[in-house]
Amino acid sequence: MCIIMPKTIREERLRWILPICHKEIKLVDVAKICPHSQRSLERWLAAYRQYGEQGLEPRSTRPKSNPRETHIRIKEEIIAYRKKNKECAKVLAWKLEREKGIQINARTVGKILKAE
C-alpha cells in the first residue's frame, strides 16, 4: 500500500480536516493522533467551512500597520531640513525641537535619513 505524502501545507491540513467534515470521525479522536493541536484543527475546520480550500492556505502574521510610526509630515520635514542644511541627525533633532516644537529622538532622525 502506497501512501502519498502531501506536497503543500494546504494538502496536509486538508488531509486532517476532510474526515471531520464528512463526519467520518470526530474532531476529538483526530486530535489524539494528529501531530497538531486540537485548537489548530478547530481553526482549520472553521476556515475550510467558511472559505473552502483557500482558507487552509497559511496567512502572514505580520502586522498591517504600526501605530507608533513617525508621521509622514515629520519625515518630510526632516528630509527638507537635511537637504537645506546638510547637518547631522543630532543637530537636526535639536533644530526641529527648537524651531518647530517637534520632539524626536536623534536616532529616529538618523534612521529616517538612512532610509531616504
C-alpha positions in Angstrom: 0.0 0.0 0.0 1.4 3.3 -1.0 0.7 6.5 1.0 1.0 9.7 -0.9 2.7 12.4 1.1 1.3 15.9 1.0 3.3 18.4 -1.0 1.9 21.6 0.4 0.6 22.9 3.7 -2.9 23.1 2.3 -2.8 19.4 1.3 -1.6 18.4 4.8 -4.3 20.4 6.5 -6.9 19.1 4.1 -5.9 15.5 4.9 -6.7 16.1 8.6 -9.9 18.1 8.1 -11.8 16.2 5.4 -12.7 13.2 7.5 -14.1 15.5 10.2 -16.0 17.5 7.6 -17.5 14.3 6.1 -18.5 13.2 9.6 -16.4 10.0 9.3 -14.6 10.7 12.6 -14.9 13.1 15.5 -12.5 16.1 15.9 -11.6 14.8 19.4 -10.5 11.5 18.0 -8.4 13.1 15.3 -6.8 15.4 17.8 -5.5 12.3 19.7 -3.5 11.0 16.7 -2.8 14.3 14.9 0.6 16.0 15.5 -1.1 19.3 15.5 -3.2 20.7 18.4 -6.9 20.4 18.7 -7.2 24.2 18.6 -5.4 24.3 15.2 -7.7 21.6 13.9 -10.7 23.7 15.0 -9.3 26.8 13.3 -8.6 24.9 10.1 -12.1 23.4 10.1 -13.7 26.8 10.6 -11.6 28.3 7.8 -12.4 25.4 5.5 -16.1 25.7 6.1 -16.1 29.5 5.5 -13.6 29.8 2.6 -13.2 26.3 1.2 -9.7 25.0 0.3 -8.3 28.6 0.0 -9.0 29.1 3.8 -6.3 26.4 4.6 -3.5 28.4 3.0 -1.1 29.8 5.6 -1.5 33.5 6.3 1.1 36.1 7.3 1.1 37.1 10.9 2.9 40.4 10.1 1.1 43.5 11.4 -0.6 45.5 8.7 0.3 48.9 10.3 2.5 50.3 13.1 0.6 52.8 15.2 3.9 54.2 16.7 5.4 55.0 13.3 6.7 58.6 12.7 4.1 60.7 10.8 4.9 61.3 7.2 4.7 65.1 7.7 7.5 64.9 10.3 9.6 62.7 8.0 9.2 65.2 5.1 10.2 68.0 7.5 13.4 66.1 8.5 14.3 65.4 4.9 13.7 69.0 3.9 15.9 70.3 6.7 18.6 67.8 5.7 18.6 68.9 2.0 18.7 72.6 3.1 21.4 72.4 5.8 23.4 69.2 5.4 23.7 68.7 9.1 23.9 65.5 11.2 20.9 63.8 12.8 21.6 65.1 16.3 21.7 68.7 15.1 18.6 68.2 13.0 16.7 66.9 16.1 17.8 69.9 18.1 16.7 72.4 15.4 13.3 70.6 14.9 12.7 70.8 18.7 13.8 74.4 19.0 12.2 75.9 15.8 9.2 73.7 15.1 8.5 72.2 18.6 8.8 68.7 17.2 10.3 66.4 19.8 12.0 63.4 18.1 15.0 61.3 19.1 18.2 61.8 17.1 18.4 58.1 16.4 15.0 58.2 14.8 16.1 61.1 12.7 19.2 59.1 11.7 17.0 56.1 10.7 14.7 58.3 8.6 17.7 59.8 6.8 19.3 56.5 6.2 16.1 55.1 4.8 15.8 58.1 2.4 
